[in-house]
Structure formats: structure tokens, C-alpha cells
Amino acid sequence: MAYRAGRHFLQIPGPSPVPDRISRAIDAAVIDHRGPNFSDLGLSVLSGMQRIFKTEAPVVIYPSSGTGAWEACLSNALKAGDQVLFYETGQFATLWKQMADRLGIETEFLAGDWRNGVDADRIEARLRQDTKHAIKAVCCVHHETSCGITSDIAAVRQAIDVVGHSALLLVDSISGLASVDYEHDKWGADVTVSGSQKGLMMPPGLGFNALSDRALEAAKNGGSQRSYWDWQEMLASNTSGYFPYTPATTLLYGLREAIAMLEEEGLDNVFSRHQRLGDACREAVAVWDLQTVCQNPNEHSNALTGIMMPEGHDADRVREVILNKFDMSLGTGLGKIKGKAFRIGHLGDINDLTLMGVLCGVEMGLDLAGVPHQSGGVEAAMRFLSR
Ligand SMILES: *Cc1c(COP(=O)(O)O)cnc(C)c1O
């Protein structure tokens, strides 16, 4: 393929663009993972991730995708035959549930419309019927990347507690962590699953489980047969900054840099930057007279925006035009909304002018693909950002 000048715009909601500082940090010699210099690195990223998850409890780091971290969570906390309640926020909730099905877990799906987040009242009502506490866990996606919807995890914890139910709360915040606020301890999550390639601005390849005492207890007394994913073995080595098997050393260099960058900017500033960019993007969508996938104004994601296409217009055709003409990758519609929606990623290492470039590409793409819309979205976002 011929060289294309200028930087490619990778505006999918993960992997997000990797900043130079992180790429350079990764480009360093591999060291002995059992040698004397390794433990500083190990201890630094393990404690750093506790600060990012906002937890006092241990965080486990796997050389894996987010999907691997899902499996780690399920196989440590649950076993085949356990009853588990999932909530259908979108494609990622659907895939996580399918994984649980394959592991022999008895899943129940509270059906959703992919345009609204978790309704904690429905979880409360379901748990109220479960007087024998047969349900061992409630699984929710905090930040549903397929639709651009956040859910109120503290409200889910409250729904469990108000019933006095013993179910564990297992949360996927693979794309939420480090792009929108997430508080593992305060919100009462037992396990939070995450990955490196979204808000953490890293390449793919690291998976995370933030734990709680109750999750550790459940794993000690039960869980599935497991080996690679076992928390106990990990935690035993982690106390001295080491890992039971070869870790992804170079990605850990990158993670150390990512944590430093997030803390230099300040997590609260990171979240308000995403809020501002999310607001600006939604201003543009409103002027285009298109609909966001998310219908509840209190649940909009600030890390990505899902945009519905008018009837009869193929979202993937718009993406194709934009990729070919402007060298920008946008997220495809997944699962039930394939072809009906596309997604603009605005998470990670991005600023006002990155977003403006992105919105220009989208507005020009809508024109070229013949999608009916009002012009002026780009100007609206400019006015918003210069106010
Ligand atoms: C990206 C993502 C996943 C899947 O992570 P992989 O690294 O692709 O395995 C799962 N859940 C959510 C919410 C995600 O955004």
C-alpha cells in the first residue's frame, strides 16, 4: 500500500491512540523478570493500578486481552452451575454472558434495548424474588462501549444491599477506567475487569482484575478449576513485585508511563477533559439532527459517541468513505446495531483540536455518503470549545 502522509486518525473506542511517551517507554530492553531490578517495576504498576481503580484491595495484572480478564473474574469467583444475573446493556454484556454460558454458569439476562443503561430497580426486584440467595453474582458493564452508555454502578450495589442479598457485584469497566470516573471501593464492586487499550492509552495486551475481600473469600472457598487465571498464585508473587510466570515486561514499562501521565494531568482533570470533548461531540450530533444511540442524557459516555443512521443508510458505508477519503477509522456498529450505527471514539490521548479534526472528517463523510443531515455540527462544536 502507498504511503499516506499525515497521521492516521484511529478514532475507534479502543484501541485508542498510543501517545509517544508510552511508545518510547515500551521501547526498552527486556529485563530478567526474576532479577533484582524487576520488583520496583512490578510494585510500581501494581500500586499505581490500585490508585487508578481507587481501591485499597489488590489488583491483578494479566498478559491478556480484556476478554481474558473477564474469564479470570468468572473462573475465580464462580463455578459451573452457579446462578448469575447479567444485564443486557449492549454487545459487550451479551458477549460476557455468552462466555459465562460456555463455562457452564447458569445465566439469566435482564433484557435491555441497547439505548439505556442498567436499571438498578429491575435488579433489586429480581433479587427480592430470590429469597434463598441462589444468585451468586450480578454482572454489569459500567461503560458499554458498543453503544456509548454508562451505568450507575453504585446504584446496583445499593440495589443488592437494600435487599440484603449476598450476591457478588462483578463489573466490566474495560473502556470506562481512566476515561470516566470509576471508584471500585466506594461503589462496592467485588471484581472490576479492565484492559490496557482504552482509557489507559496503552497498546492491547494487559488485562486487570481489581478485587475485594469478599471476592477473594469466594475464590478461596470455591470458583472453578483454574490455573493460569488463579488469583492466589498471582497475589502470592505480587506481594514482592514479581509474577508467577513471565509477565509482559515491555507493556508494564508502558503501563508505568501511562499511570505517570494520568497522575501528572490528575485523574479529575482527565475525566473533565473527556466530559468536555463528549459534550462538544454531542453538540455536533444535535446540530446534524442525528440521534445518539444513548437515549438517556444522564447516561451518555464521554469516551465515545454512538450515532444512529437515518433509516435506509448504512453506517459501515459512511465509515468506509471516511477511511478511504480521510484516513480515519471509526468504530463499527456491533451485534444488534450492525450497519445501523457507527461510533466515534474520543477517549485517551486526545485534545480539542484532535476532536475538531475528527468531527470535520465525520461531517464531510456524511456529505459524501449522502446521509441526510443538517450542516453546521462542526461550527457548533467549535463554538462550544471556544466558549
Ligand atoms: C473492549 C471491550 C471488551 C473486550 O476487550 P478485548 O481486549 O477486546 O478482549 C469488553 N468489554 C468492554 C466494555 C470493552 O470496551
The ligand as a Gaussian input file, in Angstrom:
#p B3LYP/6-31G(d) Opt

LIG

0 1
 C      -13.015000      -3.617000      24.553000
 C      -14.018000      -4.176000      25.491000
 C      -14.076000      -5.535000      25.804000
 C      -13.207000      -6.565000      25.132000
 O      -11.872000      -6.391000      25.386000
 P      -10.811000      -7.189000      24.483000
 O       -9.497000      -6.617000      24.916000
 O      -11.174000      -6.919000      23.061000
 O      -10.920000      -8.627000      24.825000
 C      -15.011000      -5.953000      26.718000
 N      -15.859000      -5.094000      27.307000
 C      -15.854000      -3.783000      27.022000
 C      -16.835000      -2.882000      27.699000
 C      -14.927000      -3.282000      26.108000
 O      -14.919000      -1.969000      25.818000

